[in-house]
Amino acid sequence: MVFVTTFVASLVTGGLGVYVGARLAVGEEDPINALITGVIGAVVWIVSGALFGWIPLLGQLLVLFVYTWVVNRRYPGGWGDALQISLVAWLVTLLVLSTLAALGFATYRAIGIPFV
């Protein structure tokens, strides 16, 4: 049950984080695009994490790069905006999942969000 809750919370909070980041960075206000980006980000994170995540530090940076690449492809702007969106998504997800974990509804580990 905790895995399912964490998975759903990761997708929803990932989408929320992308939405907030995109709104701040590029003025984009489409929640559906943010949710789709969150889902794609989760899948890309899992695949690239399996391929590169085992490499100390470099693997995590490669996974973050691939995640940011997805954001860069889905939103207008450049790499700077994509990195800003990714970092805001990470912070929002960390905050929400930490709160849910403290309440016993999820774990601190997120699916599809770098370094969480």
Legacy VTK file of the C-alpha trace (Angstrom):
# vtk DataFile Version 3.0
C-alpha trace
ASCII
DATASET POLYDATA
POINTS 116 float
0.000 0.000 0.000
2.827 2.407 0.819
4.400 1.810 -2.625
1.128 2.633 -4.409
0.640 5.752 -2.297
4.227 6.841 -2.940
3.875 6.199 -6.671
0.650 8.213 -6.967
2.009 10.957 -4.710
5.189 11.086 -6.809
3.262 11.533 -10.048
0.838 14.078 -8.644
3.467 16.061 -6.759
5.880 15.762 -9.685
3.206 17.220 -11.956
2.454 19.914 -9.372
6.146 20.716 -9.068
6.560 20.955 -12.829
3.449 23.159 -12.987
4.784 25.545 -10.338
8.253 25.590 -11.916
6.894 26.176 -15.418
4.634 28.938 -14.189
7.528 30.683 -12.463
10.136 30.118 -15.170
8.224 30.536 -18.426
4.706 31.629 -17.481
3.144 28.340 -18.653
-0.160 27.599 -16.899
-1.224 24.273 -18.414
-1.678 21.681 -15.651
-2.257 18.847 -18.146
1.113 19.495 -19.805
2.718 19.562 -16.354
1.138 16.246 -15.385
2.166 14.642 -18.679
5.694 15.993 -18.190
5.652 14.533 -14.673
4.663 11.102 -16.000
7.260 11.194 -18.787
9.835 12.436 -16.262
9.011 9.519 -13.958
9.465 6.963 -16.737
12.669 8.585 -18.001
13.975 8.816 -14.440
13.377 5.101 -13.843
14.973 4.007 -17.134
17.961 6.345 -16.983
18.380 5.603 -13.283
18.580 1.897 -14.056
21.159 2.562 -16.778
23.302 5.230 -15.090
22.169 5.577 -11.476
24.638 3.031 -10.148
27.615 5.233 -11.121
28.573 7.274 -8.027
27.707 10.979 -8.418
28.133 10.970 -12.204
25.171 8.617 -12.584
22.881 10.913 -10.590
24.048 13.911 -12.611
23.373 12.041 -15.867
19.882 11.154 -14.681
19.260 14.794 -13.715
20.496 15.844 -17.161
18.100 13.429 -18.896
15.201 14.585 -16.692
16.000 18.236 -17.462
16.246 17.351 -21.162
12.647 16.072 -21.009
11.524 19.316 -19.380
13.482 21.306 -21.965
11.702 19.462 -24.800
8.235 19.959 -23.278
8.468 23.669 -22.419
9.555 26.814 -24.242
12.767 28.516 -23.221
16.214 27.097 -22.966
18.256 24.914 -20.696
18.292 27.548 -17.948
14.489 27.587 -17.798
14.362 23.784 -17.927
16.826 23.528 -15.051
14.805 26.048 -13.050
11.595 24.078 -13.691
13.342 20.833 -12.690
14.716 22.310 -9.467
11.363 23.795 -8.456
9.700 20.437 -9.235
12.271 18.743 -7.017
11.712 21.198 -4.146
7.911 20.989 -4.321
8.024 17.195 -4.447
10.464 17.035 -1.552
8.223 19.281 0.543
5.006 17.381 -0.227
6.502 13.893 0.157
8.252 14.879 3.385
4.929 16.044 4.756
3.163 12.856 3.608
5.961 10.703 5.061
5.786 12.532 8.386
2.050 11.788 8.439
2.697 8.099 7.584
1.073 8.135 4.127
4.184 7.735 1.939
7.923 7.253 2.053
10.584 9.869 1.396
11.589 8.110 -1.807
9.952 9.548 -4.916
9.607 7.941 -8.306
10.653 10.192 -11.150
12.191 13.039 -9.173
15.977 13.343 -9.023
17.726 12.910 -5.671
14.541 12.244 -3.694
LINES 1 117
116 0 1 2 3 4 5 6 7 8 9 10 11 12 13 14 15 16 17 18 19 20 21 22 23 24 25 26 27 28 29 30 31 32 33 34 35 36 37 38 39 40 41 42 43 44 45 46 47 48 49 50 51 52 53 54 55 56 57 58 59 60 61 62 63 64 65 66 67 68 69 70 71 72 73 74 75 76 77 78 79 80 81 82 83 84 85 86 87 88 89 90 91 92 93 94 95 96 97 98 99 100 101 102 103 104 105 106 107 108 109 110 111 112 113 114 115
